[in-house]
Amino acid sequence: MADSDPTALLRLVQWLSPAFPTGAFAYSHGLEMAVSVGEVRDEASFAEWLHDILSYGAGWNDAVLMGRGLRGDTDLEGLADLARALAPSAERLRETEEQGAAFARARSEVERIALPVEPLPVAVARAARELQIANAEKIAVFLHSFASNLVSAGVRFIPLGQSAGQRVLARQHVLIAQLAQRAAEAGLDELASAVFRADLQSMQHEQLDVRIFKT
């Protein structure tokens, strides 16, 4: 890899920060339902839930999709179709498509370029291809942003104190780095999900009478 661009990491962090207008704060990834049924109720149960989502759910799959998308020989249109097909429920599809569309729209307005509408990990991969940063680092920042948004949702809805939320997030750092390193080299045949209860809860969430989050 060529010498790093000192502003490249800052661009990536800006795209994946809460300040970038993707509306990520409105999505709980099914956490709202898990809290409503009592499965997630405190710091320990939330940490376990988040660990599993990252390791065996959308965290891992999105990391693999992004890793493939960062490679210059990958057909991003086909990868976007695969990302949509992997969504286990209507809400999960809505989550990745709406955030991806908002990401592309915001980046288009900032950089004055036309961009296609794609699921979020593919949209971020398209943007980050040009950045002179190791792919594993790009994926790690993406996963950290994903986890941070879920921690924010947990702090608001469980409810979880700010310090407890930050402890949960800090405990994911090693895991995030390991997943990112694996995903940077992974093939599409390594896509897999085994968070069945979370997937079912994302379907049940559609039926909640009162909802704070979109998903």
C-alpha positions as CSV (number, residue, x, y, z in Angstrom):
1,M,0.0,0.0,0.0
2,A,1.2,3.5,-0.8
3,D,2.0,6.0,2.0
4,S,-1.0,6.8,4.0
5,D,-2.9,10.0,3.3
6,P,-3.0,11.8,6.6
7,T,-6.6,13.0,6.0
8,A,-7.9,9.6,4.8
9,L,-8.8,8.3,8.3
10,L,-10.5,11.6,9.1
11,R,-12.7,11.3,6.0
12,L,-13.7,7.7,7.0
13,V,-14.4,8.8,10.6
14,Q,-16.6,11.7,9.4
15,W,-18.6,9.3,7.1
16,L,-19.2,6.9,10.0
17,S,-19.7,9.4,12.8
18,P,-23.1,10.2,14.4
19,A,-22.8,13.7,12.8
20,F,-23.1,12.2,9.3
21,P,-26.8,12.3,8.4
22,T,-27.7,8.7,7.8
23,G,-30.3,8.7,10.5
24,A,-28.6,5.7,12.3
25,F,-30.0,6.8,15.7
26,A,-33.5,5.7,14.5
27,Y,-32.6,2.0,14.1
28,S,-32.0,-0.4,17.0
29,H,-31.4,-3.6,14.9
30,G,-34.1,-5.4,16.9
31,L,-32.7,-4.4,20.3
32,E,-36.0,-2.6,21.1
33,M,-37.8,-5.9,20.8
34,A,-35.1,-7.8,22.8
35,V,-35.5,-5.3,25.6
36,S,-39.3,-5.4,25.4
37,V,-39.4,-9.2,25.9
38,G,-36.9,-9.0,28.7
39,E,-34.0,-10.8,26.9
40,V,-31.8,-7.7,27.2
41,R,-32.2,-6.0,30.6
42,D,-28.8,-4.9,31.9
43,E,-25.2,-4.3,31.1
44,A,-24.2,-8.0,31.1
45,S,-27.1,-9.2,28.9
46,F,-26.6,-6.3,26.5
47,A,-22.9,-7.0,26.2
48,E,-23.7,-10.6,25.3
49,W,-26.3,-9.6,22.8
50,L,-24.0,-7.1,21.1
51,H,-21.1,-9.6,21.0
52,D,-23.3,-12.1,19.2
53,I,-24.7,-9.6,16.7
54,L,-21.1,-8.6,15.8
55,S,-19.7,-12.2,15.7
56,Y,-22.6,-14.2,14.2
57,G,-25.1,-11.7,12.8
58,A,-25.2,-8.6,10.6
59,G,-21.9,-7.4,12.1
60,W,-19.9,-10.2,10.5
61,N,-21.9,-10.3,7.3
62,D,-21.7,-6.6,6.7
63,A,-17.9,-6.8,7.4
64,V,-17.5,-9.5,4.8
65,L,-19.6,-7.6,2.3
66,M,-17.5,-4.4,2.9
67,G,-14.3,-6.4,2.7
68,R,-15.3,-7.7,-0.7
69,G,-16.5,-4.3,-1.8
70,L,-13.2,-2.7,-1.0
71,R,-11.5,-4.9,-3.6
72,G,-11.3,-3.3,-7.0
73,D,-12.3,-6.3,-8.9
74,T,-15.7,-6.7,-7.2
75,D,-18.9,-6.0,-9.0
76,L,-20.6,-3.6,-6.5
77,E,-24.0,-3.9,-8.2
78,G,-24.0,-7.6,-7.7
79,L,-22.7,-7.3,-4.2
80,A,-25.6,-4.9,-3.4
81,D,-28.1,-7.4,-4.6
82,L,-26.5,-10.1,-2.4
83,A,-26.6,-7.7,0.6
84,R,-30.3,-7.2,0.1
85,A,-30.9,-11.0,-0.2
86,L,-29.1,-11.6,3.1
87,A,-31.5,-9.4,5.0
88,P,-33.5,-11.8,7.2
89,S,-36.6,-9.6,7.6
90,A,-38.3,-6.6,6.0
91,E,-37.1,-4.3,8.8
92,R,-33.5,-5.4,8.4
93,L,-33.7,-4.7,4.7
94,R,-35.2,-1.3,5.4
95,E,-32.4,-0.6,7.9
96,T,-29.5,-1.3,5.5
97,E,-31.2,0.2,2.4
98,E,-32.4,3.4,4.1
99,Q,-29.1,4.1,5.8
100,G,-27.2,3.3,2.6
101,A,-29.4,5.7,0.6
102,A,-28.9,8.4,3.2
103,F,-25.2,7.8,3.2
104,A,-25.0,8.1,-0.6
105,R,-27.2,11.2,-0.6
106,A,-25.1,13.0,2.1
107,R,-21.9,12.1,0.4
108,S,-23.2,13.2,-3.0
109,E,-24.1,16.6,-1.5
110,V,-20.8,17.0,0.2
111,E,-18.6,15.9,-2.6
112,R,-20.8,17.0,-5.6
113,I,-20.9,13.6,-7.2
114,A,-23.6,11.3,-8.3
115,L,-23.8,8.0,-6.5
116,P,-26.0,4.9,-6.7
117,V,-28.3,3.8,-3.9
118,E,-26.9,0.7,-2.2
119,P,-27.1,-1.2,1.1
120,L,-24.9,0.5,3.7
121,P,-21.9,-1.8,3.8
122,V,-21.6,-1.6,0.0
123,A,-22.1,2.2,-0.1
124,V,-19.3,2.6,2.5
125,A,-17.1,0.2,0.6
126,R,-17.6,2.2,-2.6
127,A,-16.6,5.4,-0.7
128,A,-13.7,3.9,1.1
129,R,-12.0,2.1,-1.9
130,E,-10.0,5.2,-2.7
131,L,-8.7,5.8,0.9
132,Q,-5.1,5.0,1.6
133,I,-5.8,3.0,4.7
134,A,-5.5,-0.8,5.2
135,N,-8.8,-2.5,4.5
136,A,-8.9,-4.2,7.9
137,E,-8.8,-0.7,9.5
138,K,-11.6,0.5,7.3
139,I,-13.7,-2.4,8.3
140,A,-12.8,-1.9,11.9
141,V,-14.0,1.7,11.9
142,F,-17.3,0.6,10.1
143,L,-17.9,-2.1,12.8
144,H,-17.1,0.3,15.6
145,S,-19.6,2.8,14.2
146,F,-22.2,0.0,14.0
147,A,-21.6,-1.1,17.6
148,S,-21.5,2.5,18.8
149,N,-25.0,3.1,17.4
150,L,-26.3,0.0,19.2
151,V,-24.7,1.2,22.4
152,S,-26.4,4.5,22.0
153,A,-29.7,2.8,21.5
154,G,-29.1,0.6,24.6
155,V,-28.3,3.6,26.7
156,R,-31.6,5.2,25.7
157,F,-33.9,2.3,25.8
158,I,-32.7,-0.4,28.3
159,P,-32.0,2.0,30.0
160,L,-28.3,1.8,30.5
161,G,-26.1,4.4,32.1
162,Q,-23.5,6.2,29.9
163,S,-20.6,4.6,31.8
164,A,-22.1,1.1,31.4
165,G,-22.6,1.7,27.7
166,Q,-19.0,2.8,27.3
167,R,-17.8,-0.3,29.2
168,V,-19.8,-2.5,26.9
169,L,-18.3,-0.8,23.8
170,A,-14.8,-0.9,25.1
171,R,-15.1,-4.7,25.7
172,Q,-15.9,-5.1,22.0
173,H,-12.6,-3.5,20.7
174,V,-10.5,-6.6,20.5
175,L,-13.4,-8.5,18.9
176,I,-14.0,-5.8,16.4
177,A,-10.3,-5.8,15.4
178,Q,-10.3,-9.5,15.0
179,L,-13.4,-9.6,12.9
180,A,-12.2,-6.8,10.7
181,Q,-8.9,-8.6,10.1
182,R,-10.7,-11.8,9.1
183,A,-13.3,-10.0,7.0
184,A,-10.6,-8.2,5.0
185,E,-9.4,-11.5,3.6
186,A,-12.8,-13.4,3.6
187,G,-14.6,-14.7,0.6
188,L,-18.3,-14.6,0.0
189,D,-18.5,-18.3,1.0
190,E,-17.7,-17.2,4.5
191,L,-21.0,-15.3,4.9
192,A,-23.0,-16.8,7.6
193,S,-25.6,-15.9,10.3
194,A,-26.7,-17.8,13.4
195,V,-28.6,-15.2,15.5
196,F,-32.0,-16.7,15.0
197,R,-33.7,-15.1,18.0
198,A,-32.5,-11.7,17.0
199,D,-33.8,-12.3,13.4
200,L,-37.2,-13.5,14.8
201,Q,-37.3,-10.4,17.0
202,S,-36.7,-8.2,14.1
203,M,-39.8,-9.7,12.5
204,Q,-41.8,-9.4,15.7
205,H,-40.8,-5.7,16.1
206,E,-43.0,-4.8,13.1
207,Q,-46.0,-5.7,15.3
208,L,-45.2,-3.6,18.3
209,D,-48.0,-1.2,19.0
210,V,-45.7,1.5,20.3
211,R,-42.2,1.8,18.9
212,I,-39.3,4.2,19.5
213,F,-37.1,2.9,16.8
214,K,-37.8,2.0,13.2
215,T,-36.2,-1.4,13.6
